[in-house]
Amino acid sequence: MSDAEAGRAEAVRQLHTVVSTRLFIASILTIILFRIPYAVLLVNTFWFPTDVRWWTVPSILLLFAAAHLLLLWQETPAGCRFFAPIFHGSPPIVYYKWLTLGKSALAIGDRQVLYGAIDALNLTFWGNVQICSRALRGDETLVAGQDKDKLDIVLKVPMGAARLEDQKLFVEEVKKHRPDVVINKRLAKRLASPVVPGATNALLFGAIFITLYVFDVAQATLGYLENLKEYHLAAEAAAKGDKAKAEEHLKVGDDIRLSPFPFSLANKTLLTDGSAAADILVARAYALFYMGRKAEAVKSCQEAEKFDAKDFRVSLSLARFLAENGEHKAARVQLAKIIDEHVGSLVARMYMVALLEGDNKAALAKRFYEIYKEDLDNELYGEEPMWPPGQHKAPWENWYREDMHFVFDKLVRSQR
C-alpha cells in the first residue's frame, strides 16, 4: 500500500450496522424470498415422491445466503446506480454499511454530502436523521410566500441501525467541521443518553428469535403443503379404485395434521386457525368423499367452516357434501345461508334450484327461480341496455367442474 493510500484509509472510516439489524433484515427478506419456492411447489407435483418437510433447513439456509448476498450487492456502487431512479444513489436498505466518514464529507451508498454543506440534523419520530442543507437553494427567495428558512433534506440516515457510540461519532464528526450545525431536541436527547452495557445483546437476542421464527414458519408452511399432498393423493387413489393406497395416504395426512412439530409458534398461528386450517380440512373432506365416506366428509367440511366461515368455496363444498350424503334439507339450509351472505351469487342459487328439481319439487323450484331472477337483477345485473353498448355485468364467482356436474346432473335427472 502506498503512503497516499495508507493516508486515505486512515482518513476514511467506515461505520457498520449492528449484527441484530443485519439478522433482522436478512430474516425478513428470507421470508419474502421463501414465497417463490412455495408458489412453485404449490402449482407443481414434481416433489410428490419426497417428504418436503425435510427441505426446511437447507432451503432456508440457501435463501438466507441469497438474501445476504442480495443485500450486500444493493449497497455497492453498482447496486446503488441500479436503484438510483428511485433512491437517488442511496441503497434501498441500509444493511451492512452504515456511514462512511471522510476528511471533508460523509457518504451513504453512492450519495456524498460535504460536512460544510450540512446546516441541520433532525431526528424524526421514525428514527431517521434528516441531513438538511441550505446550500442547494441559497438565501435568495424566488417564489412568493416561500419560507426563506426552509432547508432541503439531502440525506436520511437510519440511526437505530448502528451502535450508539457510532451515532455519537457521526454527529461529533459533523460538528467538528460545522460547529454551528443545528441539532433538534429529539436527537440531542438521544446523544445525551448513556451507553448501556448489554443493550446491543438484548437486540441481538430479539433478532435471533426472529431468525429462528423464519425456520419455524418454513417448517409449518412445508408441513401444510405435505398435508395437502397426502390428502390429495388419498383422493386420487380412491378415484382410481385403490382403496388400500387411499387409506394409507389418509392416515399419513391425519398424522401430520394431528401431530404437528412441537413447540412451534407458526403451527399454532398458521395451521390451527383461519384459512390454512380450513384448506387442510376441506382437502381431507374431498379425500373422504372420494373414498365413499360421505358422512365423515360432511363432518370434516363443517370443521373447516368453523375456521373460515366467510369462505364461499368452503361453505359451498359443505352444501354439496350434505346433498350428496342425502341430507337435502340441511343442504338447502346451508345454501340459503350462502345466498344471504354472498350477494349476487349465481352458483349458490343454481345449486338450490337444481336441488329442488332433483327432489321433484318443481313448483317450489320455479318459485325460487322467479325470486332469484329478480334478486340477481337487483343485486348484480341491473337495468339493461347498459352503456357503453355491449357492456354487461357478470357474476363474480367461477364455475368449477364439480359445480357443473352437481347442477346438470340434478336438472337432467329431474326431467327423466
C-alpha positions as CSV (number, residue, x, y, z in Angstrom):
1,M,0.0,0.0,0.0
2,S,1.4,3.4,-0.9
3,D,1.7,6.3,1.5
4,A,-1.2,8.1,-0.2
5,E,-3.5,5.0,0.0
6,A,-2.5,4.5,3.7
7,G,-3.3,8.1,4.4
8,R,-6.7,7.8,2.7
9,A,-7.5,4.6,4.6
10,E,-6.7,6.3,7.8
11,A,-8.8,9.3,6.9
12,V,-11.8,7.4,5.7
13,R,-13.7,5.5,8.4
14,Q,-16.5,3.0,7.5
15,L,-19.1,2.6,10.2
16,H,-21.2,-0.6,10.1
17,T,-24.7,-1.6,11.3
18,V,-25.1,-3.8,14.4
19,V,-25.5,-7.5,13.9
20,S,-29.0,-7.5,15.1
21,T,-30.0,-5.2,12.3
22,R,-28.5,-7.4,9.7
23,L,-30.1,-10.5,11.1
24,F,-33.5,-8.9,11.3
25,I,-33.3,-7.5,7.7
26,A,-31.9,-10.7,6.2
27,S,-34.6,-12.8,8.0
28,I,-37.4,-10.6,6.6
29,L,-36.1,-10.8,3.1
30,T,-35.7,-14.6,3.5
31,I,-39.3,-14.9,4.3
32,I,-40.2,-12.8,1.2
33,L,-37.9,-15.0,-1.0
34,F,-39.4,-18.1,0.5
35,R,-42.7,-17.3,-1.2
36,I,-41.0,-18.1,-4.6
37,P,-40.3,-21.8,-3.9
38,Y,-43.6,-22.1,-2.0
39,A,-45.5,-20.9,-5.1
40,V,-43.5,-23.3,-7.3
41,L,-44.3,-26.2,-5.1
42,L,-48.0,-25.2,-4.8
43,V,-48.6,-25.4,-8.5
44,N,-46.4,-28.4,-9.4
45,T,-46.3,-32.1,-8.4
46,F,-42.7,-33.0,-9.2
47,W,-41.9,-33.0,-5.5
48,F,-44.6,-35.5,-4.6
49,P,-42.2,-38.5,-4.2
50,T,-40.4,-36.8,-1.4
51,D,-41.4,-35.5,2.1
52,V,-40.9,-31.8,1.5
53,R,-40.6,-31.1,5.2
54,W,-37.0,-32.3,5.1
55,W,-36.3,-29.4,2.8
56,T,-36.9,-26.8,5.6
57,V,-33.4,-26.3,6.9
58,P,-31.4,-26.5,3.6
59,S,-33.9,-24.3,1.8
60,I,-33.9,-21.5,4.5
61,L,-30.1,-21.6,4.7
62,L,-29.9,-21.3,0.9
63,L,-32.4,-18.4,0.8
64,F,-30.7,-16.7,3.8
65,A,-27.4,-16.8,1.9
66,A,-29.2,-15.4,-1.2
67,A,-30.8,-12.7,0.9
68,H,-27.4,-11.8,2.4
69,L,-25.7,-11.5,-1.0
70,L,-28.6,-9.5,-2.5
71,L,-28.5,-7.1,0.4
72,L,-24.7,-6.7,0.1
73,W,-25.0,-6.1,-3.6
74,Q,-27.6,-3.3,-3.3
75,E,-25.2,-1.4,-1.1
76,T,-22.4,-1.5,-3.8
77,P,-22.0,1.3,-6.3
78,A,-23.5,-0.9,-9.0
79,G,-26.5,-1.6,-6.8
80,C,-27.0,2.0,-5.9
81,R,-26.8,3.0,-9.5
82,F,-29.3,0.3,-10.4
83,F,-31.8,1.7,-7.9
84,A,-30.8,5.4,-8.5
85,P,-34.1,6.3,-10.4
86,I,-36.0,5.6,-7.1
87,F,-33.5,6.1,-4.3
88,H,-31.2,8.7,-5.9
89,G,-27.9,6.9,-5.1
90,S,-28.8,5.7,-1.6
91,P,-29.1,2.0,-1.0
92,P,-32.7,0.8,-0.8
93,I,-31.9,-0.9,2.5
94,V,-29.1,0.1,4.9
95,Y,-27.9,-3.4,5.7
96,Y,-24.1,-3.8,6.4
97,K,-22.5,-0.4,5.7
98,W,-24.0,2.4,7.7
99,L,-22.0,5.6,7.1
100,T,-18.6,6.4,5.5
101,L,-16.9,9.3,7.3
102,G,-14.2,11.0,5.3
103,K,-12.0,14.1,5.7
104,S,-14.4,16.6,4.2
105,A,-17.6,14.6,3.5
106,L,-19.7,11.7,4.6
107,A,-21.4,9.1,2.4
108,I,-24.1,6.5,2.4
109,G,-24.2,4.3,-0.6
110,D,-23.4,6.4,-3.7
111,R,-24.6,9.6,-2.0
112,Q,-22.0,12.0,-0.6
113,V,-22.5,15.2,1.3
114,L,-19.9,17.8,2.3
115,Y,-19.7,18.5,6.1
116,G,-19.6,22.2,5.3
117,A,-23.0,22.0,3.4
118,I,-24.8,20.5,6.4
119,D,-27.0,23.1,8.2
120,A,-29.1,20.8,10.5
121,L,-29.5,17.3,11.8
122,N,-33.1,16.4,12.7
123,L,-34.1,13.1,14.3
124,T,-37.6,12.1,13.2
125,F,-40.2,10.1,15.2
126,W,-39.4,7.1,12.9
127,G,-35.7,7.1,14.0
128,N,-34.2,8.6,10.8
129,V,-31.8,11.5,11.0
130,Q,-32.5,14.0,8.2
131,I,-29.4,15.7,7.0
132,C,-30.6,19.2,5.9
133,S,-28.8,21.9,3.9
134,R,-29.5,25.3,2.5
135,A,-26.6,25.1,0.0
136,L,-28.8,23.9,-2.8
137,R,-31.4,26.7,-2.6
138,G,-29.3,29.6,-1.3
139,D,-30.5,32.6,0.6
140,E,-32.5,34.3,-2.2
141,T,-36.3,33.8,-2.2
142,L,-37.6,33.4,-5.8
143,V,-41.1,32.1,-5.1
144,A,-43.7,34.3,-3.4
145,G,-44.7,33.0,0.0
146,Q,-41.8,30.7,0.2
147,D,-40.2,30.1,3.7
148,K,-36.7,31.6,3.4
149,D,-35.5,29.5,6.3
150,K,-36.6,26.2,4.7
151,L,-33.9,23.6,4.4
152,D,-33.7,20.8,1.8
153,I,-33.4,17.2,3.1
154,V,-30.4,15.9,1.2
155,L,-30.0,12.6,3.0
156,K,-31.7,10.3,5.5
157,V,-29.7,8.1,7.9
158,P,-31.4,5.3,10.0
159,M,-29.9,5.9,13.4
160,G,-31.2,2.7,15.1
161,A,-29.2,0.6,12.7
162,A,-25.9,1.5,14.3
163,R,-24.4,1.4,17.8
164,L,-25.0,4.4,20.0
165,E,-21.2,5.0,20.1
166,D,-21.1,5.3,16.2
167,Q,-24.2,7.5,16.3
168,K,-22.3,9.9,18.6
169,L,-19.2,9.7,16.5
170,F,-21.1,10.6,13.3
171,V,-22.6,13.8,15.0
172,E,-19.3,14.7,16.5
173,E,-17.6,14.5,13.1
174,V,-20.2,16.8,11.6
175,K,-19.9,19.3,14.5
176,K,-16.1,19.3,14.2
177,H,-16.4,20.6,10.6
178,R,-19.6,22.6,11.1
179,P,-19.7,23.8,14.7
180,D,-22.9,25.8,14.1
181,V,-24.9,22.9,12.9
182,V,-28.5,22.8,14.3
183,I,-29.5,19.7,16.2
184,N,-33.1,19.2,17.1
185,K,-34.3,18.3,20.6
186,R,-35.0,14.6,19.9
187,L,-31.5,14.0,18.5
188,A,-29.9,15.9,21.4
189,K,-31.8,13.8,23.9
190,R,-30.6,10.6,22.2
191,L,-27.0,11.8,22.1
192,A,-27.2,12.7,25.8
193,S,-28.3,9.1,26.8
194,P,-25.5,6.9,28.2
195,V,-24.2,3.8,26.5
196,V,-25.9,0.9,28.4
197,P,-23.8,-2.2,28.5
198,G,-25.6,-5.2,27.1
199,A,-28.2,-3.2,25.2
200,T,-26.8,-4.4,21.9
201,N,-27.0,-8.0,23.2
202,A,-30.7,-7.6,24.0
203,L,-31.4,-6.5,20.5
204,L,-29.3,-9.4,19.2
205,F,-31.4,-11.9,21.2
206,G,-34.5,-10.4,19.6
207,A,-33.0,-10.7,16.1
208,I,-32.0,-14.4,16.8
209,F,-35.6,-15.1,17.8
210,I,-36.9,-13.6,14.5
211,T,-34.3,-15.7,12.6
212,L,-35.4,-18.9,14.4
213,Y,-39.1,-18.0,13.7
214,V,-38.2,-17.9,10.0
215,F,-37.2,-21.6,10.2
216,D,-40.4,-22.2,12.2
217,V,-42.6,-20.6,9.5
218,A,-40.8,-22.6,6.8
219,Q,-41.4,-25.9,8.5
220,A,-45.0,-25.0,9.2
221,T,-45.6,-24.0,5.6
222,L,-43.9,-27.0,4.1
223,G,-45.8,-29.2,6.6
224,Y,-49.0,-27.6,5.3
225,L,-48.1,-28.5,1.7
226,E,-47.2,-32.0,2.8
227,N,-50.5,-32.4,4.5
228,L,-52.4,-31.2,1.4
229,K,-50.4,-33.5,-0.7
230,E,-51.2,-36.6,1.3
231,Y,-55.0,-35.8,1.3
232,H,-54.8,-35.1,-2.5
233,L,-53.0,-38.5,-3.1
234,A,-55.7,-40.2,-1.0
235,A,-58.4,-38.7,-3.1
236,E,-56.5,-39.5,-6.3
237,A,-56.0,-43.2,-5.2
238,A,-59.7,-43.5,-4.2
239,A,-60.8,-42.1,-7.6
240,K,-58.7,-44.8,-9.3
241,G,-60.2,-47.5,-7.1
242,D,-57.1,-48.2,-5.0
243,K,-58.7,-48.2,-1.6
244,A,-55.7,-49.5,0.3
245,K,-53.4,-46.8,-1.0
246,A,-56.1,-44.2,-0.3
247,E,-56.3,-45.3,3.3
248,E,-52.5,-45.2,3.6
249,H,-52.3,-41.6,2.4
250,L,-55.2,-40.6,4.5
251,K,-53.5,-41.9,7.6
252,V,-50.3,-40.1,6.8
253,G,-52.2,-36.9,6.3
254,D,-54.0,-37.3,9.6
255,D,-50.7,-38.0,11.4
256,I,-49.3,-34.8,10.0
257,R,-52.4,-32.8,10.9
258,L,-52.8,-34.2,14.4
259,S,-49.1,-34.4,15.3
260,P,-47.5,-31.0,14.3
261,F,-44.0,-30.0,15.1
262,P,-43.8,-29.4,18.9
263,F,-43.1,-26.0,20.4
264,S,-44.0,-24.3,17.2
265,L,-45.5,-20.8,17.2
266,A,-46.1,-20.9,13.5
267,N,-48.1,-24.1,13.7
268,K,-50.4,-22.5,16.3
269,T,-50.9,-19.3,14.4
270,L,-50.9,-20.6,10.8
271,L,-52.3,-24.1,10.8
272,T,-54.7,-24.3,13.7
273,D,-56.9,-21.4,12.8
274,G,-58.0,-19.4,9.7
275,S,-57.9,-20.3,6.0
276,A,-54.9,-22.6,6.2
277,A,-56.6,-24.9,8.7
278,A,-59.8,-24.7,6.6
279,D,-57.9,-25.7,3.4
280,I,-56.5,-28.8,5.1
281,L,-59.8,-29.9,6.4
282,V,-61.5,-29.3,3.0
283,A,-58.8,-31.4,1.3
284,R,-59.5,-34.1,3.9
285,A,-63.2,-33.9,3.2
286,Y,-62.6,-34.4,-0.6
287,A,-60.4,-37.4,0.2
288,L,-63.1,-38.9,2.4
289,F,-65.8,-38.2,-0.2
290,Y,-63.9,-40.0,-2.9
291,M,-63.4,-42.9,-0.6
292,G,-67.1,-43.2,-0.1
293,R,-67.1,-41.9,3.5
294,K,-69.6,-39.1,2.8
295,A,-70.7,-38.6,6.4
296,E,-67.1,-38.1,7.5
297,A,-66.6,-35.7,4.6
298,V,-69.5,-33.6,5.8
299,K,-68.1,-33.5,9.3
300,S,-64.6,-32.5,8.1
301,C,-66.1,-29.7,6.0
302,Q,-68.2,-28.5,8.9
303,E,-65.0,-28.2,11.0
304,A,-63.4,-26.3,8.1
305,E,-66.3,-23.8,8.0
306,K,-65.7,-23.1,11.7
307,F,-62.2,-21.9,10.9
308,D,-63.1,-19.8,7.8
309,A,-66.9,-19.2,7.8
310,K,-66.7,-16.4,5.3
311,D,-65.0,-18.5,2.6
312,F,-67.6,-19.0,-0.2
313,R,-66.0,-22.2,-1.6
314,V,-65.8,-23.9,1.9
315,S,-69.5,-23.2,2.5
316,L,-70.5,-24.3,-1.0
317,S,-68.5,-27.6,-0.6
318,L,-70.3,-28.3,2.6
319,A,-73.7,-27.8,0.9
320,R,-72.7,-30.2,-1.9
321,F,-71.4,-32.8,0.5
322,L,-74.6,-32.6,2.6
323,A,-76.7,-33.1,-0.6
324,E,-74.5,-36.0,-1.8
325,N,-74.9,-37.6,1.7
326,G,-78.7,-37.4,1.3
327,E,-79.1,-34.6,3.8
328,H,-81.1,-32.4,1.4
329,K,-82.9,-30.3,4.0
330,A,-79.6,-29.4,5.7
331,A,-78.1,-28.7,2.2
332,R,-80.9,-26.3,1.4
333,V,-80.4,-24.5,4.8
334,Q,-76.7,-24.2,4.0
335,L,-77.4,-22.8,0.6
336,A,-79.9,-20.3,1.9
337,K,-77.2,-19.1,4.3
338,I,-74.7,-18.7,1.5
339,I,-77.2,-16.8,-0.6
340,D,-77.9,-14.4,2.2
341,E,-74.1,-13.9,3.0
342,H,-72.8,-13.7,-0.6
343,V,-74.7,-11.1,-2.6
344,G,-75.1,-11.8,-6.2
345,S,-74.1,-15.4,-6.1
346,L,-75.4,-17.3,-9.2
347,V,-73.8,-20.6,-8.4
348,A,-75.4,-21.0,-5.0
349,R,-78.9,-20.1,-6.5
350,M,-78.4,-22.6,-9.3
351,Y,-77.5,-25.2,-6.6
352,M,-80.7,-24.5,-4.8
353,V,-82.9,-24.7,-7.9
354,A,-81.1,-27.9,-9.1
355,L,-81.5,-29.5,-5.7
356,L,-85.2,-28.7,-5.6
357,E,-85.7,-30.1,-9.1
358,G,-83.8,-33.2,-8.2
359,D,-86.1,-33.7,-5.2
360,N,-89.2,-33.4,-7.6
361,K,-90.2,-30.1,-6.1
362,A,-90.8,-28.5,-9.5
363,A,-93.3,-25.9,-8.3
364,L,-91.1,-24.7,-5.5
365,A,-88.1,-24.7,-7.8
366,K,-90.0,-22.5,-10.3
367,R,-91.0,-20.1,-7.5
368,F,-87.4,-19.8,-6.3
369,Y,-86.3,-19.3,-9.9
370,E,-88.5,-16.3,-10.2
371,I,-87.4,-14.9,-6.8
372,Y,-83.7,-15.4,-7.7
373,K,-84.1,-13.9,-11.1
374,E,-85.5,-10.7,-9.5
375,D,-82.8,-10.8,-6.8
376,L,-80.0,-11.1,-9.4
377,D,-81.4,-8.2,-11.5
378,N,-81.4,-6.0,-8.4
379,E,-78.1,-7.2,-6.8
380,L,-76.0,-8.0,-9.8
381,Y,-77.1,-7.3,-13.4
382,G,-79.0,-4.0,-13.1
383,E,-81.1,-2.5,-15.8
384,E,-80.3,-3.1,-19.5
385,P,-79.4,-1.9,-22.0
386,M,-76.2,-0.6,-20.4
387,W,-73.7,2.0,-21.6
388,P,-71.4,1.6,-23.5
389,P,-73.3,-0.7,-25.9
390,G,-72.4,-4.4,-25.4
391,Q,-71.4,-3.8,-21.8
392,H,-72.8,-6.3,-19.3
393,K,-72.2,-7.2,-15.6
394,A,-71.2,-10.8,-14.8
395,P,-71.3,-13.0,-11.7
396,W,-68.2,-12.7,-9.5
397,E,-67.8,-16.4,-8.8
398,N,-66.2,-19.1,-11.0
399,W,-67.9,-22.3,-12.1
400,Y,-65.9,-25.4,-11.3
401,R,-66.3,-28.9,-12.8
402,E,-67.9,-30.1,-9.6
403,D,-70.5,-27.3,-9.8
404,M,-71.3,-28.2,-13.4
405,H,-71.8,-31.8,-12.6
406,F,-73.9,-31.2,-9.5
407,V,-76.3,-28.7,-11.2
408,F,-76.5,-30.5,-14.6
409,D,-76.9,-34.0,-13.0
410,K,-79.8,-32.8,-10.8
411,L,-81.5,-30.9,-13.6
412,V,-81.2,-33.7,-16.1
413,R,-82.3,-36.4,-13.6
414,S,-85.4,-34.4,-12.8
415,Q,-86.5,-34.4,-16.4
416,R,-86.4,-38.2,-16.7
